[in-house]
Amino acid sequence: PGAPTSFRKLNVVERAAYNVTTSHDPIIQDLAAKDAASIFTTSDILSMLMCAPRSVYSWDLIITRQGNKVFIDKREGSNVDRVTVNENAADAPLETSEGTKDTINNVGALMEEATHINHVFPIQTVTESQTSKRDMANEHPFYNPEEETDPPASKAYKYRKFDLSLEADEQPLHIIVRTELDAVVKNAISGEDQYLTIKALNEFDNKAIGSGGALDWRTKLASQRGAVVATEMKNNSCKLARWATQAILAKADQMKIGFVSRVNPKTANDHVILGVLGYKPREFAAQMNLNLNNGWAIVRTFVDMVMSQDEEEAKFVLVKDPNKPTIRLYNVPRDTFEEEEEMAGIDE
């Protein structure tokens, strides 16, 4: 990767994509009704909580207790869904209010750009043909062909159960997590199916404020791949840890990471793909010193806090302080955010 002949334009392919929160997932609703577990969430939400010590920016989650069940959700338009850029860099991108006139390289603009790239990159890199298609055992939980004009994006959902029980527990404690896989390939040797997650790192301007001392990918990705990846692991520690966590939760065989750069550093509209690297998720996590046991301990701590409250029916908001390594749990009225959802429905 990185050879000039391998550059490929990043194209927008219209596909129906979904990012449904826990409580609105019909499969999770069904599993909860069957008492399949005590805690329910999705891998994008759970990875945020499990990687919380690495996060710098603010984010929040909604935790709802219904009797002996706990649902961990995100709000509509939450930061949980936005892909950060150089969040962990020593000279991280600036907010517009901090005096920068460089509007396309401020925090919000870079998040929008990276989120867009991570929406279109997996769609472009997957081969869409009947011969390469893999149908799962169950129907797509969110796609309705009568309502959508675009075909669905390539995606498989796996609802996986994990055991959070401790030796002292009287009852077992299980969590069900909706995980996602983006593609499948045949193993060249064994011929077995291998499942992949597909993500993309993006280069904006290695001379701009907030670039975190990044190397020029066009000249260094092929010759100094290790140095490029090491810099990204430092500058994007939280983002990459989340991606590795999501891949491990989904039991992916490989995580593919694309390197996408602006055609011109001065505009965020056009991009090229410079190369793609593949990693085994657990090996990638080990390179980043990512210990999933620590993440599970964080999840268990907050679940215990919620379940220890006197109220059988309650709603909580978990808030990460901006720039501080602090998370706060607030008990809020049960109808909090519901008016917000109703308004969103009316606007549509």
MIKOLRO-146423 format. One record per residue (C-alpha): residue number from 0; residue in three letters; x, y, z. Coordinates in steps of 0.001 Angstrom, whole numbers. Layout:
BEGIN
ATOM/pos/code/X/Y/Z
ATOM/NUM/ALA/X/Y/Z
...
END
This chain:
BEGIN
ATOM/pos/code/X/Y/Z
ATOM/0/PRO/0/0/0
ATOM/1/GLY/1080/3545/-577
ATOM/2/ALA/2554/3110/-4057
ATOM/3/PRO/1359/5971/-6304
ATOM/4/THR/-274/3480/-8695
ATOM/5/SER/-2540/2200/-5913
ATOM/6/PHE/-4312/5505/-5176
ATOM/7/ARG/-8038/5161/-5649
ATOM/8/LYS/-10670/7866/-5392
ATOM/9/LEU/-13099/7531/-2500
ATOM/10/ASN/-16574/7448/-4030
ATOM/11/VAL/-19951/7950/-2397
ATOM/12/VAL/-22164/4921/-3021
ATOM/13/GLU/-25732/5363/-1786
ATOM/14/ARG/-26680/2525/562
ATOM/15/ALA/-29167/2312/3408
ATOM/16/ALA/-27185/2239/6663
ATOM/17/TYR/-28502/1974/10208
ATOM/18/ASN/-27235/2878/13639
ATOM/19/VAL/-30155/1951/15855
ATOM/20/THR/-29843/2415/19607
ATOM/21/THR/-30342/-518/21989
ATOM/22/SER/-33934/92/23104
ATOM/23/HIS/-35205/532/19519
ATOM/24/ASP/-33700/-2743/18273
ATOM/25/PRO/-36533/-5272/17700
ATOM/26/ILE/-34197/-8253/18219
ATOM/27/ILE/-33030/-6901/21584
ATOM/28/GLN/-36636/-6183/22576
ATOM/29/ASP/-37475/-9816/21791
ATOM/30/LEU/-34449/-11170/23680
ATOM/31/ALA/-35286/-8985/26697
ATOM/32/ALA/-38883/-10263/26696
ATOM/33/LYS/-37482/-13820/26782
ATOM/34/ASP/-35177/-12966/29737
ATOM/35/ALA/-32146/-13970/27651
ATOM/36/ALA/-29853/-11708/29720
ATOM/37/SER/-29868/-8932/32334
ATOM/38/ILE/-28004/-6213/30403
ATOM/39/PHE/-28488/-5155/26782
ATOM/40/THR/-26468/-2816/24574
ATOM/41/THR/-24610/-2449/21255
ATOM/42/SER/-20890/-2702/20500
ATOM/43/ASP/-20517/967/19512
ATOM/44/ILE/-22031/2046/22845
ATOM/45/LEU/-20217/-570/24921
ATOM/46/SER/-16830/197/23333
ATOM/47/MET/-17193/3845/24373
ATOM/48/LEU/-17703/2816/27997
ATOM/49/MET/-14982/141/27932
ATOM/50/CYS/-12444/2584/26438
ATOM/51/ALA/-13526/5535/28604
ATOM/52/PRO/-10083/6010/30257
ATOM/53/ARG/-8632/6853/26815
ATOM/54/SER/-11322/9373/25857
ATOM/55/VAL/-10715/13129/25990
ATOM/56/TYR/-13904/14588/24513
ATOM/57/SER/-17251/14645/26269
ATOM/58/TRP/-19941/12023/25581
ATOM/59/ASP/-22957/10624/27368
ATOM/60/LEU/-24976/7413/27590
ATOM/61/ILE/-28487/6704/28837
ATOM/62/ILE/-28869/3774/31228
ATOM/63/THR/-32391/2553/31910
ATOM/64/ARG/-33280/90/34634
ATOM/65/GLN/-36473/-1913/34184
ATOM/66/GLY/-36752/-4268/37149
ATOM/67/ASN/-33886/-6757/36873
ATOM/68/LYS/-32872/-5569/33389
ATOM/69/VAL/-30551/-2759/32291
ATOM/70/PHE/-30496/-1126/28842
ATOM/71/ILE/-27526/1029/27833
ATOM/72/ASP/-28493/3501/25074
ATOM/73/LYS/-27178/6542/23241
ATOM/74/ARG/-29003/9760/22428
ATOM/75/GLU/-29928/10731/18857
ATOM/76/GLY/-26964/12574/17310
ATOM/77/SER/-24713/11541/20178
ATOM/78/ASN/-20925/11980/20111
ATOM/79/VAL/-20755/8193/20476
ATOM/80/ASP/-21603/7971/16747
ATOM/81/ARG/-19058/10557/15627
ATOM/82/VAL/-15559/9513/14588
ATOM/83/THR/-12927/11652/16304
ATOM/84/VAL/-9648/12808/14726
ATOM/85/ASN/-6400/13074/16728
ATOM/86/GLU/-8362/13227/19978
ATOM/87/ASN/-5311/12017/21924
ATOM/88/ALA/-2652/14114/20149
ATOM/89/ALA/-516/16430/22268
ATOM/90/ASP/-1500/19271/19912
ATOM/91/ALA/-5063/18129/19243
ATOM/92/PRO/-7280/19995/16732
ATOM/93/LEU/-8738/23240/18072
ATOM/94/GLU/-12320/24330/18498
ATOM/95/THR/-13383/27284/16311
ATOM/96/SER/-13897/29379/19448
ATOM/97/GLU/-10221/28965/20362
ATOM/98/GLY/-9186/31500/17759
ATOM/99/THR/-8505/29299/14760
ATOM/100/LYS/-9637/30531/11342
ATOM/101/ASP/-8895/27093/9891
ATOM/102/THR/-12547/26033/9811
ATOM/103/ILE/-12142/22727/7926
ATOM/104/ASN/-9575/21525/10478
ATOM/105/ASN/-11452/22358/13676
ATOM/106/VAL/-12732/19566/15942
ATOM/107/GLY/-16322/19528/14681
ATOM/108/ALA/-15453/19709/10974
ATOM/109/LEU/-12869/16930/11277
ATOM/110/MET/-15388/14731/13102
ATOM/111/GLU/-17943/15261/10324
ATOM/112/GLU/-15327/14424/7683
ATOM/113/ALA/-14095/11278/9464
ATOM/114/THR/-17642/10070/10161
ATOM/115/HIS/-18543/10512/6479
ATOM/116/ILE/-15399/8643/5365
ATOM/117/ASN/-16162/5757/7718
ATOM/118/HIS/-19669/5574/6300
ATOM/119/VAL/-18650/5379/2631
ATOM/120/PHE/-15293/3541/2820
ATOM/121/PRO/-16659/112/3901
ATOM/122/ILE/-19383/334/1234
ATOM/123/GLN/-16865/1031/-1539
ATOM/124/THR/-14427/-1704/-504
ATOM/125/VAL/-16968/-4545/-390
ATOM/126/THR/-17647/-6537/-3578
ATOM/127/GLU/-21389/-6463/-4242
ATOM/128/SER/-22302/-9428/-6425
ATOM/129/GLN/-24677/-12363/-6045
ATOM/130/THR/-21759/-14820/-6182
ATOM/131/SER/-19866/-13110/-3351
ATOM/132/LYS/-22947/-12449/-1227
ATOM/133/ARG/-23413/-14260/2106
ATOM/134/ASP/-26937/-14451/3451
ATOM/135/MET/-27298/-14766/7208
ATOM/136/ALA/-29800/-17098/8878
ATOM/137/ASN/-32174/-14244/9773
ATOM/138/GLU/-33598/-11229/7938
ATOM/139/HIS/-32026/-7767/8252
ATOM/140/PRO/-33522/-6388/11501
ATOM/141/PHE/-33845/-2774/10272
ATOM/142/TYR/-34107/-2790/6472
ATOM/143/ASN/-37550/-2457/4903
ATOM/144/PRO/-37432/-2704/1071
ATOM/145/GLU/-40857/-1053/814
ATOM/146/GLU/-39607/2106/2540
ATOM/147/GLU/-36023/2307/1230
ATOM/148/THR/-34997/3320/-2285
ATOM/149/ASP/-31358/2248/-1774
ATOM/150/PRO/-30198/-1336/-1176
ATOM/151/PRO/-28830/-2055/2319
ATOM/152/ALA/-25140/-1569/3070
ATOM/153/SER/-23163/-4769/3566
ATOM/154/LYS/-23542/-5579/7246
ATOM/155/ALA/-24079/-8623/9447
ATOM/156/TYR/-25358/-8269/13009
ATOM/157/LYS/-24368/-10803/15648
ATOM/158/TYR/-26119/-10718/19010
ATOM/159/ARG/-23548/-12150/21409
ATOM/160/LYS/-23884/-13036/25075
ATOM/161/PHE/-21065/-12426/27565
ATOM/162/ASP/-20825/-13496/31208
ATOM/163/LEU/-20094/-10672/33669
ATOM/164/SER/-20621/-12837/36756
ATOM/165/LEU/-18289/-12682/39734
ATOM/166/GLU/-17663/-15515/42200
ATOM/167/ALA/-19570/-13672/44926
ATOM/168/ASP/-22724/-13307/42782
ATOM/169/GLU/-25780/-15285/43831
ATOM/170/GLN/-27223/-15081/40302
ATOM/171/PRO/-25333/-15173/36987
ATOM/172/LEU/-25089/-11808/35212
ATOM/173/HIS/-25117/-11845/31409
ATOM/174/ILE/-24950/-9050/28847
ATOM/175/ILE/-26190/-9290/25259
ATOM/176/VAL/-24368/-7062/22777
ATOM/177/ARG/-25360/-6336/19188
ATOM/178/THR/-22107/-6500/17251
ATOM/179/GLU/-21414/-5720/13588
ATOM/180/LEU/-19375/-7265/10782
ATOM/181/ASP/-18794/-5503/7459
ATOM/182/ALA/-17620/-8224/5092
ATOM/183/VAL/-16601/-11842/4621
ATOM/184/VAL/-13650/-13294/2678
ATOM/185/LYS/-12474/-16839/2001
ATOM/186/ASN/-9303/-17898/3774
ATOM/187/ALA/-6820/-18596/962
ATOM/188/ILE/-5457/-21710/2709
ATOM/189/SER/-8365/-23308/4598
ATOM/190/GLY/-11179/-22028/2379
ATOM/191/GLU/-13168/-21077/5490
ATOM/192/ASP/-15147/-17853/5772
ATOM/193/GLN/-13345/-15071/7612
ATOM/194/TYR/-15362/-12148/8928
ATOM/195/LEU/-14046/-8597/8813
ATOM/196/THR/-14667/-5189/10284
ATOM/197/ILE/-13703/-2283/8009
ATOM/198/LYS/-12675/1165/9274
ATOM/199/ALA/-10706/4105/7893
ATOM/200/LEU/-8123/6480/9308
ATOM/201/ASN/-7973/9816/7543
ATOM/202/GLU/-5189/12299/6888
ATOM/203/PHE/-6222/15951/6689
ATOM/204/ASP/-3109/18152/6541
ATOM/205/ASN/140/17039/8149
ATOM/206/LYS/1295/20678/8354
ATOM/207/ALA/-1854/21982/10074
ATOM/208/ILE/-2404/22571/13787
ATOM/209/GLY/-3753/19361/15276
ATOM/210/SER/-1917/16980/12937
ATOM/211/GLY/-98/15498/15922
ATOM/212/GLY/3266/15237/14184
ATOM/213/ALA/1867/12801/11622
ATOM/214/LEU/4072/11714/8735
ATOM/215/ASP/3112/12429/5126
ATOM/216/TRP/1197/9269/4203
ATOM/217/ARG/1740/9604/455
ATOM/218/THR/5508/9323/849
ATOM/219/LYS/5792/7289/4078
ATOM/220/LEU/2946/4732/4139
ATOM/221/ALA/4832/2259/1927
ATOM/222/SER/8348/2839/3280
ATOM/223/GLN/7626/3577/6977
ATOM/224/ARG/4358/1786/7618
ATOM/225/GLY/5251/950/11239
ATOM/226/ALA/6004/4583/12072
ATOM/227/VAL/2757/5775/10446
ATOM/228/VAL/680/3237/12410
ATOM/229/ALA/2517/3964/15683
ATOM/230/THR/1776/7695/15301
ATOM/231/GLU/-1907/6942/14664
ATOM/232/MET/-2039/4691/17741
ATOM/233/LYS/-683/7582/19812
ATOM/234/ASN/-2847/10347/18320
ATOM/235/ASN/-6028/8240/18042
ATOM/236/SER/-5663/5950/21033
ATOM/237/CYS/-9364/6094/21987
ATOM/238/LYS/-10731/5656/18452
ATOM/239/LEU/-8463/2720/17599
ATOM/240/ALA/-9097/1068/20977
ATOM/241/ARG/-12843/1293/20310
ATOM/242/TRP/-12415/-225/16844
ATOM/243/ALA/-10352/-3099/18271
ATOM/244/THR/-12901/-3632/21059
ATOM/245/GLN/-15787/-3691/18567
ATOM/246/ALA/-13935/-6225/16390
ATOM/247/ILE/-13203/-8482/19381
ATOM/248/LEU/-16801/-8229/20641
ATOM/249/ALA/-17992/-9270/17154
ATOM/250/LYS/-15442/-12129/17067
ATOM/251/ALA/-14088/-10769/13785
ATOM/252/ASP/-11193/-12697/12260
ATOM/253/GLN/-9610/-9527/10923
ATOM/254/MET/-9979/-5783/11120
ATOM/255/LYS/-9157/-3900/7920
ATOM/256/ILE/-8039/-294/8300
ATOM/257/GLY/-7959/1998/5279
ATOM/258/PHE/-5732/5051/4957
ATOM/259/VAL/-7731/7837/3336
ATOM/260/SER/-6319/11275/2519
ATOM/261/ARG/-7641/14519/1098
ATOM/262/VAL/-6920/15055/-2602
ATOM/263/ASN/-6027/18630/-1630
ATOM/264/PRO/-5278/19446/2044
ATOM/265/LYS/-7232/22715/1691
ATOM/266/THR/-10588/21063/933
ATOM/267/ALA/-12423/18321/2813
ATOM/268/ASN/-14693/17295/-72
ATOM/269/ASP/-12562/14882/-2133
ATOM/270/HIS/-10513/11958/-872
ATOM/271/VAL/-8271/9165/-2124
ATOM/272/ILE/-7589/5729/-640
ATOM/273/LEU/-3825/5307/-220
ATOM/274/GLY/-3799/1770/1133
ATOM/275/VAL/-5413/-804/3417
ATOM/276/LEU/-3800/-2805/6233
ATOM/277/GLY/-5179/-5892/7979
ATOM/278/TYR/-4782/-6930/11621
ATOM/279/LYS/-5956/-9695/13922
ATOM/280/PRO/-8064/-7800/16484
ATOM/281/ARG/-6447/-9248/19619
ATOM/282/GLU/-2935/-8670/18269
ATOM/283/PHE/-3866/-5090/17402
ATOM/284/ALA/-5290/-4619/20923
ATOM/285/ALA/-2075/-6009/22432
ATOM/286/GLN/0/-3515/20408
ATOM/287/MET/-2078/-737/21991
ATOM/288/ASN/-1856/-2203/25517
ATOM/289/LEU/-5626/-2576/25446
ATOM/290/ASN/-6909/-4920/28155
ATOM/291/LEU/-10564/-5853/27683
ATOM/292/ASN/-10796/-7120/31267
ATOM/293/ASN/-10360/-3534/32454
ATOM/294/GLY/-13185/-2484/30128
ATOM/295/TRP/-15511/-5198/31430
ATOM/296/ALA/-14714/-4061/34998
ATOM/297/ILE/-15867/-515/34108
ATOM/298/VAL/-19126/-1889/32683
ATOM/299/ARG/-19701/-4055/35749
ATOM/300/THR/-19042/-1105/38094
ATOM/301/PHE/-21745/1083/36526
ATOM/302/VAL/-24237/-1781/36230
ATOM/303/ASP/-23762/-2484/39950
ATOM/304/MET/-24310/1205/40754
ATOM/305/VAL/-27565/1238/38785
ATOM/306/MET/-28817/-2050/40232
ATOM/307/SER/-27995/-985/43805
ATOM/308/GLN/-30502/1897/43653
ATOM/309/ASP/-33777/1462/45532
ATOM/310/GLU/-35935/2229/42491
ATOM/311/GLU/-36922/-763/40350
ATOM/312/GLU/-37711/1554/37409
ATOM/313/ALA/-35197/4336/36856
ATOM/314/LYS/-33245/6265/34237
ATOM/315/PHE/-29662/7482/34507
ATOM/316/VAL/-27350/9586/32369
ATOM/317/LEU/-23670/8740/32312
ATOM/318/VAL/-21608/11816/31362
ATOM/319/LYS/-17906/11974/30511
ATOM/320/ASP/-16391/15302/31544
ATOM/321/PRO/-14676/17145/28669
ATOM/322/ASN/-10876/17023/29074
ATOM/323/LYS/-11069/15428/32540
ATOM/324/PRO/-10738/11695/33294
ATOM/325/THR/-14057/11786/35157
ATOM/326/ILE/-17387/10070/34518
ATOM/327/ARG/-20509/11063/36436
ATOM/328/LEU/-23751/9126/36827
ATOM/329/TYR/-26943/11185/37239
ATOM/330/ASN/-30352/9861/38225
ATOM/331/VAL/-32881/11661/35968
ATOM/332/PRO/-36699/11618/35607
ATOM/333/ARG/-37918/8617/33619
ATOM/334/ASP/-39413/10758/30832
ATOM/335/THR/-36089/12568/30178
ATOM/336/PHE/-35199/12620/26441
ATOM/337/GLU/-38573/11147/25458
ATOM/338/GLU/-39901/14542/24332
ATOM/339/GLU/-36704/14920/22289
ATOM/340/GLU/-37458/11625/20495
ATOM/341/GLU/-41064/12654/19837
ATOM/342/MET/-39918/15959/18321
ATOM/343/ALA/-37440/14102/16094
ATOM/344/GLY/-40299/11922/14897
ATOM/345/ILE/-42455/14970/14092
ATOM/346/ASP/-39635/16646/12130
ATOM/347/GLU/-39293/13628/9885
END
